[in-house]
């Protein structure tokens, strides 16, 4: 019997000892970080007060109880019972039965009505048919990404269960050493923005946090070949943790599967969907620009198949000696501050990922309250001493003023923006400004992936601010469905028609002007001085966006079909509106550390240019008397 089998057998013995005699335990198995108990008496388990929570406390495991096949009524009768139990107003779209696990997935427009007050409707369903109900939301906006991901994972259920079982056995393998040391190696994003990647190591496990590219710097990838990283092969990694979906953090995760990685990716559910969307677009843009993509779409599907979603606040075992808890980072949908608890209270490290400390129209601000943290790895994008952004109200006033001035000239407004995060924030501002009459109501054309990314936002309203979630779900006032938002789906011909038409706003990717449809818009609109180009997000060093922002008025554009390029003279107005970035500014970063509970002993400043990381590191040391660092890539820290 293998060591993992021995562990499982001990767990089963404990479960049987702690369970009343009238409840039969058929089998116990690992599925990723969860312990799954199969029983013909699932309804009895549900009705025994505190039984499952007490088992979870005793075993220190997340527990999922499922019925055995013999406890299930046939699918046809189950459909009839479920349909008669759920109120019609819930808008049930589909029932999907998984005969291997005894789960029925209920897709509905209003999941709350399926769940019922205190879960009463779900309990009634389980009691009447035996199947374990799981509720998923029908997105208010149709999303091909959400639909494709759900269908793909449904098709891959058998293989996913095999993956989860293998992962579970790895997590629960016996440890050979106490976690007497913890090391962190920087593989990217130190004294630079982009190619985020870190290895967190203990005697027992190795965790890769993020694996992104560097905007505007083709070929500059994380140092995955370093001895501390993947020199022993991707199989030497226990897990990958992804803080959020932006490509400078996620773009190169599929390459791990290309070279043999077969382990889990832990991230939030919306990050999983956005990751797939952005990675496939990454491949598409590379092909259009005549560049060899670093991996194929199959590796993107492999990454999705190996992803284990984590909810904010849930403590999740990801290795024998490492527990992960993700918290809202306020940066984009599903972004997470990732907290690692190592050993039995041995050491705690938090990775900020990218954070926004204050609330925005779209998201609540970043969480900085933890049980324990000894070291914080902190982004420093706006860590320079003069990197202070205007507040949201002032930023919106500047934006509206610039739009009105361009409109009065008869010009058009071109706004390059990240498809995820900034675009949705701007859509909320523009919708309200037009509704209140602060700016003229004109078409707002969405080009690139913006509409699809927005649809994904509406599929996960629980990750949005309360008032926005309320509007989307209950007040039938989804601001993203305002009639002025129009998708550009006619290619270059439609772009030409828009350029020849009346004043409008064009919201387009890419946010740093490194490729995508913004290049076509620069060609169409750039030579007209009545038009305005408006930057609302960070422009990394080396990107075309940074060059234009600094005043460059002659630019080189690819024709989008290969290496051929042309020179374009820019005569349009260029404006930068601070305050819309998804990153905390200098004050926000300092406040995040100052109000952090508990305040960390060490702060490692990363994800910023050399000046920003150096100045933020120095300021935190002087203000809070803590040990701070602004490392180079390929440095290793031993924490204990």
Beta strands, then each sheet from edge to edge (+ up, - down):
strand 1: 27-31
strand 2: 34-39
strand 3: 62-67
strand 4: 92-98
strand 5: 103-108
strand 6: 132-137
strand 7: 182-188
strand 8: 197-202
strand 9: 206-209
strand 10: 239-241
strand 11: 264-267
strand 12: 307-309
strand 13: 316-319
strand 14: 322-328
strand 15: 336-342
strand 16: 347-351
strand 17: 375-379
strand 18: 413-416
strand 19: 444-447
strand 20: 485-487
strand 21: 505-508
strand 22: 532-535
strand 23: 554-558
strand 24: 565-569
strand 25: 573-576
strand 26: 602-606
strand 27: 627-629
strand 28: 636-638
sheet 1: 1+ 2- 3-
sheet 2: 4+ 5- 6-
sheet 3: 12+ 11+ 10+ 9+ 8- 7+ 28-
sheet 4: 13+ 14- 15+ 16- 17- 26- 27-
sheet 5: 20+ 19+ 21+ 18+ 22+ 25+
sheet 6: 23+ 24-
end
